Amino acid sequence: MMKKAVNAEKAPAAVGPYVHAVETGGLIFTSGQLGLIPESGTLPEGVEAQTHQSLKNLSAVLEAAGSDLEHVVKTSVFLDDINDFAKVNEIYAQYFPGETPARSCVQVAKLPKGGLVEIEVIAVKKN
């Protein structure tokens, strides 16, 4: 099975030595996306703003890989504080209306750059 690296021009640059996503066998595996603003590389203030931006960044990555949020089958959400779960859920629901993908959500000790939320997804490629 061949794999293809994907880097999205409309998403923030990777924080480390990795690509935005890898496509293989019709599946797209994204790297985790912080809520970094692509133009400045900075994090907006608050978990709500960072959640919106993380999901916008994921949209850009999926678009570059030939997919979109409607084709997401699994998400993993990493929170700096599990007490933000309800706030993140409210915003998450706006990006995944209707039938939602499978999801994991965990609190982590620390996220890169002091982020409050990071989200990664697995999606199928659009036909």
Residue frames as a rotation matrix with the C-alpha (Angstrom) as fourth column:
MET 1
0.587 0.810 0.000 0.00
0.810 -0.587 0.000 0.00
0.000 0.000 -1.000 0.00
MET 2
-0.331 -0.675 0.660 1.39
0.656 -0.667 -0.353 3.41
0.678 0.316 0.663 -0.99
LYS 3
0.319 0.415 -0.852 1.37
0.864 -0.496 0.082 6.37
-0.389 -0.762 -0.517 1.35
LYS 4
-0.029 -0.220 0.975 1.34
0.678 -0.721 -0.143 10.03
0.734 0.657 0.170 0.41
ALA 5
-0.515 -0.212 -0.830 2.43
0.787 -0.501 -0.360 12.89
-0.339 -0.839 0.425 2.68
VAL 6
0.268 0.669 0.693 0.16
0.761 -0.588 0.274 15.94
0.591 0.454 -0.667 2.73
ASN 7
-0.631 -0.360 -0.687 1.12
0.684 -0.676 -0.274 19.45
-0.366 -0.643 0.673 3.76
ALA 8
0.344 0.881 0.325 -1.60
0.935 -0.351 -0.038 22.12
0.081 0.317 -0.945 3.70
GLU 9
-0.566 -0.566 0.599 -0.69
0.579 -0.790 -0.200 25.67
0.587 0.233 0.775 2.74
LYS 10
-0.011 0.683 0.730 -3.75
-0.221 -0.714 0.664 27.03
0.975 -0.154 0.159 4.59
ALA 11
0.867 0.218 -0.448 -2.87
0.344 0.388 0.855 25.35
0.360 -0.895 0.262 7.89
PRO 12
0.733 -0.643 0.222 -0.19
-0.661 -0.596 0.455 26.50
-0.161 -0.480 -0.862 10.33
ALA 13
0.057 -0.817 -0.573 3.28
-0.655 0.403 -0.639 25.11
0.754 0.412 -0.513 9.83
ALA 14
0.620 0.102 -0.778 4.05
0.329 0.866 0.376 21.91
0.713 -0.489 0.503 11.71
VAL 15
0.827 -0.269 0.494 5.50
-0.556 -0.521 0.647 22.48
0.083 -0.810 -0.581 15.18
GLY 16
0.180 -0.775 0.606 7.95
-0.429 0.493 0.757 19.61
-0.885 -0.396 -0.243 14.70
PRO 17
-0.688 -0.554 -0.468 9.41
-0.665 0.225 0.712 17.24
-0.289 0.801 -0.524 12.10
TYR 18
-0.546 0.581 0.604 6.16
0.482 0.807 -0.341 15.85
-0.685 0.105 -0.721 10.69
VAL 19
-0.913 0.319 0.256 3.59
0.132 -0.362 0.923 16.41
0.387 0.876 0.288 7.95
HIS 20
-0.553 0.783 0.286 0.01
-0.833 -0.516 -0.198 17.62
-0.007 -0.348 0.938 8.31
ALA 21
0.473 0.751 0.461 -1.42
-0.657 0.649 -0.383 14.28
-0.587 -0.122 0.801 7.17
VAL 22
-0.817 -0.576 -0.003 -0.72
-0.443 0.625 0.643 10.98
-0.369 0.527 -0.766 5.47
GLU 23
0.327 0.907 -0.267 -3.09
-0.891 0.201 -0.407 9.45
-0.315 0.371 0.874 2.93
THR 24
-0.832 -0.545 -0.107 -2.98
-0.551 0.786 0.281 5.72
-0.069 0.293 -0.954 2.34
GLY 25
-0.888 0.459 0.000 -5.52
0.450 0.871 0.195 3.28
0.090 0.173 -0.981 0.97
GLY 26
-0.204 0.860 0.467 -8.23
0.385 -0.368 0.846 5.95
0.900 0.353 -0.257 0.80
LEU 27
0.661 0.363 -0.657 -7.81
0.739 -0.159 0.655 6.91
0.133 -0.918 -0.373 4.47
ILE 28
0.111 -0.581 0.806 -6.36
0.039 -0.808 -0.588 10.19
0.993 0.097 -0.066 5.70
PHE 29
0.429 -0.112 -0.897 -4.61
0.892 0.209 0.401 10.31
0.143 -0.972 0.189 9.06
THR 30
0.579 -0.214 0.787 -4.00
0.001 -0.965 -0.264 13.86
0.815 0.154 -0.558 10.27
SER 31
-0.613 -0.709 -0.348 -1.45
0.538 -0.053 -0.841 15.08
0.578 -0.703 0.414 12.72
GLY 32
0.078 0.615 -0.785 -2.89
0.965 -0.245 -0.096 16.76
-0.251 -0.750 -0.612 15.78
GLN 33
-0.225 -0.072 0.972 -3.90
0.531 -0.845 0.061 20.35
0.817 0.530 0.229 15.11
LEU 34
-0.566 0.006 -0.824 -3.56
0.725 -0.473 -0.501 22.96
-0.393 -0.881 0.263 17.80
GLY 35
0.572 0.820 0.015 -5.60
0.762 -0.525 -0.379 26.12
-0.303 0.228 -0.925 17.55
LEU 36
-0.399 -0.815 -0.421 -2.69
0.498 -0.578 0.646 28.02
-0.770 0.048 0.636 16.01
ILE 37
0.697 0.522 -0.492 -3.60
-0.081 -0.624 -0.777 30.93
-0.713 0.581 -0.392 13.74
PRO 38
0.577 -0.490 0.653 -1.91
0.785 0.553 -0.279 30.09
-0.225 0.674 0.704 10.40
GLU 39
0.695 -0.261 0.670 -0.85
0.281 -0.759 -0.587 33.66
0.661 0.597 -0.454 9.57
SER 40
0.462 -0.480 0.746 0.85
-0.724 -0.690 0.005 34.39
0.512 -0.542 -0.666 12.89
GLY 41
-0.161 -0.496 -0.853 1.57
0.093 0.853 -0.513 30.98
0.983 -0.162 -0.092 14.43
THR 42
-0.867 -0.089 0.491 0.06
-0.441 -0.322 -0.837 32.20
0.233 -0.942 0.240 17.69
LEU 43
-0.623 0.683 -0.381 -2.71
0.733 0.680 0.023 30.73
0.275 -0.265 -0.924 19.84
PRO 44
-0.172 0.639 0.749 -5.88
-0.183 -0.768 0.613 32.75
0.968 -0.032 0.249 20.35
GLU 45
-0.835 -0.126 0.536 -6.97
-0.528 -0.090 -0.844 33.27
0.155 -0.988 0.009 23.95
GLY 46
-0.142 0.815 0.562 -9.33
-0.851 0.189 -0.489 30.72
-0.505 -0.547 0.667 25.49
VAL 47
-0.676 -0.107 0.729 -10.34
0.036 0.983 0.178 27.13
-0.736 0.147 -0.661 24.83
GLU 48
0.422 0.892 0.162 -13.36
0.287 0.038 -0.957 28.17
-0.860 0.450 -0.240 22.74
ALA 49
0.654 -0.229 -0.720 -11.28
-0.667 -0.624 -0.407 30.18
-0.357 0.747 -0.562 20.26
GLN 50
-0.454 -0.891 0.032 -8.60
-0.796 0.421 0.434 27.49
-0.400 0.172 -0.900 20.14
THR 51
-0.313 0.429 0.847 -11.20
0.224 0.900 -0.373 24.77
-0.923 0.073 -0.378 19.48
HIS 52
0.772 0.595 -0.223 -12.69
-0.025 -0.322 -0.946 26.74
-0.635 0.736 -0.234 16.58
GLN 53
0.380 -0.696 -0.609 -9.23
-0.904 -0.420 -0.083 27.34
-0.198 0.582 -0.789 15.12
SER 54
-0.549 -0.553 0.627 -8.15
-0.450 0.828 0.336 23.72
-0.705 -0.098 -0.703 15.58
LEU 55
0.074 0.685 0.725 -11.19
0.431 0.633 -0.643 22.56
-0.899 0.360 -0.249 13.62
LYS 56
0.854 0.133 -0.502 -10.60
-0.332 -0.605 -0.724 25.19
-0.400 0.785 -0.473 10.92
ASN 57
-0.116 -0.974 -0.195 -7.00
-0.927 0.036 0.373 23.98
-0.356 0.224 -0.907 10.65
LEU 58
-0.486 0.008 0.874 -8.22
0.022 1.000 0.003 20.39
-0.873 0.021 -0.487 10.33
SER 59
0.640 0.762 0.098 -10.61
0.191 -0.035 -0.981 21.49
-0.745 0.646 -0.168 7.57
ALA 60
0.574 -0.504 -0.646 -7.67
-0.787 -0.558 -0.264 23.01
-0.227 0.660 -0.716 5.67
VAL 61
-0.515 -0.784 0.347 -5.58
-0.674 0.620 0.401 19.87
-0.530 -0.027 -0.848 6.10
LEU 62
-0.168 0.539 0.825 -8.43
0.287 0.828 -0.482 17.62
-0.943 0.155 -0.294 4.96
GLU 63
0.807 0.447 -0.385 -9.12
-0.179 -0.437 -0.882 19.85
-0.563 0.780 -0.273 1.95
ALA 64
0.123 -0.864 -0.488 -5.46
-0.972 -0.204 0.117 19.58
-0.201 0.460 -0.865 0.90
ALA 65
-0.747 -0.413 0.521 -5.74
-0.399 0.905 0.146 15.79
-0.532 -0.098 -0.841 1.24
GLY 66
-0.781 0.481 -0.399 -8.95
-0.323 0.236 0.916 15.51
0.535 0.844 -0.029 -0.80
SER 67
-0.372 0.686 -0.625 -11.48
0.807 0.571 0.147 15.23
0.458 -0.450 -0.767 2.00
ASP 68
-0.355 0.305 0.884 -13.49
-0.379 -0.911 0.162 17.31
0.855 -0.277 0.439 4.45
LEU 69
-0.761 0.049 0.647 -15.06
-0.645 0.054 -0.762 17.17
-0.072 -0.997 -0.009 7.92
GLU 70
0.311 0.949 -0.042 -18.11
-0.942 0.302 -0.144 15.33
-0.124 0.085 0.989 6.55
HIS 71
0.567 -0.158 -0.808 -15.85
-0.343 0.847 -0.406 12.38
0.749 0.508 0.426 5.72
VAL 72
-0.465 -0.711 0.527 -14.26
-0.777 0.043 -0.628 12.11
0.424 -0.701 -0.573 9.19
VAL 73
0.287 0.544 -0.789 -14.77
-0.101 0.836 0.539 8.70
0.953 -0.075 0.295 10.79
LYS 74
0.488 -0.195 -0.851 -12.73
0.838 0.377 0.394 9.11
0.244 -0.905 0.347 14.01
THR 75
0.399 -0.405 0.823 -11.47
-0.239 -0.912 -0.333 12.00
0.885 -0.064 -0.460 16.11
SER 76
0.126 -0.403 -0.907 -9.14
0.942 0.335 -0.018 12.22
0.311 -0.852 0.422 19.07
VAL 77
0.560 0.134 0.818 -9.43
-0.039 -0.981 0.188 15.30
0.828 -0.137 -0.544 21.27
PHE 78
-0.139 -0.696 -0.705 -6.69
0.883 0.235 -0.406 16.18
0.448 -0.679 0.582 23.74
LEU 79
0.684 0.473 0.555 -7.54
0.154 -0.838 0.524 18.71
0.713 -0.273 -0.646 26.44
ASP 80
-0.488 -0.811 0.322 -5.28
-0.093 -0.318 -0.943 20.59
0.868 -0.490 0.080 28.80
ASP 81
-0.871 0.300 0.390 -8.18
-0.435 -0.098 -0.895 20.60
-0.230 -0.949 0.216 31.29
ILE 82
-0.817 0.576 -0.032 -11.01
0.511 0.748 0.423 18.02
0.268 0.329 -0.906 31.19
ASN 83
-0.322 0.708 -0.629 -13.23
0.561 -0.392 -0.729 20.65
-0.762 -0.587 -0.271 32.83
ASP 84
-0.534 0.089 -0.841 -13.36
-0.581 -0.761 0.288 22.29
-0.615 0.642 0.458 29.37
PHE 85
-0.859 0.161 0.487 -15.13
0.356 0.869 0.342 19.19
-0.368 0.467 -0.804 28.00
ALA 86
0.110 0.994 0.009 -18.59
0.744 -0.076 -0.664 20.83
-0.659 0.080 -0.748 27.79
LYS 87
0.302 -0.063 -0.951 -17.25
-0.349 -0.936 -0.048 23.99
-0.887 0.346 -0.305 26.09
VAL 88
-0.721 -0.642 -0.260 -15.34
-0.507 0.233 0.830 21.95
-0.472 0.730 -0.494 23.53
ASN 89
-0.630 0.562 0.536 -18.36
0.602 0.790 -0.120 19.68
-0.491 0.247 -0.836 22.93
GLU 90
0.345 0.814 -0.467 -20.57
0.312 -0.568 -0.761 22.67
-0.885 0.117 -0.450 22.15
ILE 91
0.113 -0.403 -0.908 -18.16
-0.760 -0.624 0.182 23.94
-0.640 0.670 -0.377 19.49
TYR 92
-0.841 -0.451 0.297 -17.34
-0.228 0.795 0.563 20.43
-0.490 0.406 -0.771 18.19
ALA 93
-0.218 0.864 0.453 -21.06
0.589 0.487 -0.645 19.84
-0.778 0.126 -0.616 17.52
GLN 94
0.472 0.363 -0.803 -21.12
-0.303 -0.789 -0.535 22.87
-0.828 0.496 -0.263 15.20
TYR 95
-0.239 -0.693 -0.680 -18.48
-0.926 -0.047 0.374 21.28
-0.291 0.719 -0.631 12.97
PHE 96
-0.978 -0.048 -0.202 -19.93
-0.103 0.957 0.272 17.76
0.180 0.287 -0.941 13.09
PRO 97
-0.316 0.933 0.172 -23.71
-0.885 -0.225 -0.408 18.16
-0.342 -0.281 0.896 12.81
GLY 98
0.510 0.603 -0.613 -25.88
-0.779 0.626 -0.032 15.09
0.365 0.494 0.789 12.29
GLU 99
0.954 -0.188 -0.234 -24.10
0.235 0.953 0.192 11.75
0.187 -0.238 0.953 12.39
THR 100
0.633 -0.745 0.211 -20.91
-0.771 -0.581 0.262 12.35
-0.073 -0.329 -0.942 14.33
PRO 101
0.148 -0.669 -0.728 -17.66
-0.398 0.634 -0.663 10.40
0.906 0.387 -0.172 14.02
ALA 102
0.672 -0.107 -0.733 -16.38
0.629 0.604 0.489 8.06
0.391 -0.790 0.473 16.70
ARG 103
0.374 -0.514 0.772 -14.36
-0.330 -0.852 -0.407 10.03
0.867 -0.103 -0.488 19.24
SER 104
0.203 -0.390 -0.898 -11.93
0.925 0.377 0.045 9.78
0.321 -0.840 0.437 22.11
CYS 105
0.453 -0.101 0.886 -11.35
-0.168 -0.985 -0.026 12.70
0.875 -0.137 -0.463 24.48
VAL 106
0.442 -0.395 -0.806 -8.69
0.847 0.481 0.228 12.78
0.297 -0.783 0.547 27.16
GLN 107
0.954 -0.288 0.080 -6.93
-0.296 -0.871 0.392 15.21
-0.043 -0.398 -0.916 29.43
VAL 108
0.490 -0.865 -0.104 -3.18
0.605 0.424 -0.674 15.38
0.627 0.267 0.731 28.90
ALA 109
0.230 -0.489 -0.842 -0.41
0.898 -0.228 0.377 16.74
-0.376 -0.842 0.387 31.11
LYS 110
-0.036 -0.300 -0.953 0.64
-0.094 -0.949 0.302 19.41
-0.995 0.100 0.006 28.62
LEU 111
0.714 0.258 0.651 0.19
0.619 0.203 -0.759 20.38
-0.328 0.945 -0.015 24.97
PRO 112
-0.295 -0.878 0.376 2.79
0.955 -0.268 0.125 22.01
-0.009 0.396 0.918 22.71
LYS 113
-0.665 -0.137 0.734 3.09
0.341 -0.930 0.135 25.80
0.664 0.340 0.666 22.82
GLY 114
-0.949 0.310 -0.060 0.79
-0.051 -0.340 -0.939 25.94
-0.311 -0.888 0.338 25.85
GLY 115
-0.634 0.741 -0.220 -2.24
-0.371 -0.042 0.928 24.90
0.679 0.670 0.301 23.81
LEU 116
-0.494 0.577 0.651 -5.53
-0.778 0.042 -0.627 24.17
-0.389 -0.815 0.428 25.53
VAL 117
0.516 0.664 0.542 -6.87
-0.229 0.716 -0.660 21.72
-0.826 0.216 0.521 22.92
GLU 118
-0.600 -0.598 -0.532 -5.48
-0.728 0.132 0.673 19.60
-0.332 0.791 -0.514 20.11
ILE 119
0.439 0.806 0.396 -7.55
-0.415 0.573 -0.706 17.50
-0.796 0.146 0.587 17.71
GLU 120
-0.764 -0.572 -0.300 -6.57
-0.552 0.338 0.762 14.82
-0.335 0.748 -0.574 15.20
VAL 121
0.328 0.942 0.075 -8.80
-0.695 0.294 -0.656 12.89
-0.640 0.163 0.751 12.83
ILE 122
-0.801 -0.316 0.508 -9.04
0.151 0.715 0.683 9.94
-0.580 0.623 -0.525 10.51
ALA 123
0.105 0.831 -0.547 -11.12
-0.586 -0.393 -0.709 10.58
-0.803 0.395 0.446 7.39
VAL 124
0.082 -0.025 0.996 -11.98
0.698 0.715 -0.040 8.81
-0.711 0.699 0.076 4.17
LYS 125
-0.867 -0.422 -0.267 -10.98
0.071 -0.633 0.771 10.44
-0.494 0.649 0.578 0.90
LYS 126
0.130 0.917 -0.376 -13.82
-0.421 -0.292 -0.859 11.96
-0.898 0.270 0.348 -1.11
ASN 127
0.045 -0.045 0.998 -14.61
0.720 0.694 -0.001 10.26
-0.693 0.718 0.063 -4.43
